[in-house]
């Protein structure tokens, strides 16, 4: 009985090469997704707590509060 070992090896090599090159494409577009895990209310509470403890200044507090309320 004749075996097809060289042919099988050739197919495996081609398959491995194709799979390794499959991730190389994709174009130039980069998509970044950010998930927010805290609520706006919780962020304001944490910010207020840091302000009251003196960790951040009045100016830093106001700037951060505006960013939170604007949804940035």
C-alpha positions in Angstrom: 0.0 0.0 0.0 1.3 3.4 -1.0 1.3 6.2 1.6 0.7 9.9 0.9 3.0 11.1 3.7 4.8 13.7 1.5 1.5 15.1 0.3 0.1 15.3 3.8 3.2 17.1 5.0 2.9 19.6 2.1 -0.7 20.3 3.1 0.2 20.8 6.7 3.0 23.3 5.8 0.7 25.2 3.5 -2.0 25.3 6.2 0.5 26.5 8.9 1.8 29.2 6.6 -1.7 30.4 5.7 -2.8 30.5 9.3 0.3 32.5 10.3 -0.3 35.0 7.6 -4.0 35.4 8.3 -3.3 37.7 11.2 -1.0 40.0 9.3 -3.7 41.8 7.4 -6.5 43.8 8.8 -5.9 47.3 7.4 -4.9 50.5 9.2 -8.1 51.0 11.2 -7.8 50.7 14.9 -10.9 50.5 17.1 -10.7 51.2 20.8 -13.6 50.5 23.1 -13.7 51.8 26.6 -16.2 50.4 29.1 -17.2 52.5 32.0 -17.6 50.5 35.1 -18.7 53.2 37.5 -21.7 55.4 37.5 -21.6 59.2 37.3 -23.0 59.4 40.8 -20.3 57.1 42.2 -17.6 59.1 40.4 -18.9 62.3 42.0 -19.1 60.7 45.4 -15.5 59.5 45.1 -14.3 62.9 43.8 -16.1 64.6 46.7 -14.5 62.3 49.2 -11.0 63.0 47.8 -11.7 66.7 47.9 -12.9 66.6 51.5 -9.8 64.5 52.5 -7.5 67.2 51.0 -6.2 64.8 48.3 -7.1 67.2 45.5 -7.4 71.0 45.5 -10.5 73.1 44.9 -9.4 73.8 41.3 -8.7 70.1 40.6 -12.1 69.2 42.2 -14.0 71.7 40.0 -12.2 70.6 36.8 -12.7 66.9 37.5 -16.4 67.5 38.4 -17.0 69.3 35.1 -15.4 66.5 33.1 -17.5 63.9 34.9 -20.7 65.9 34.3 -19.8 66.4 30.7 -19.4 62.7 30.3 -15.7 62.7 29.3 
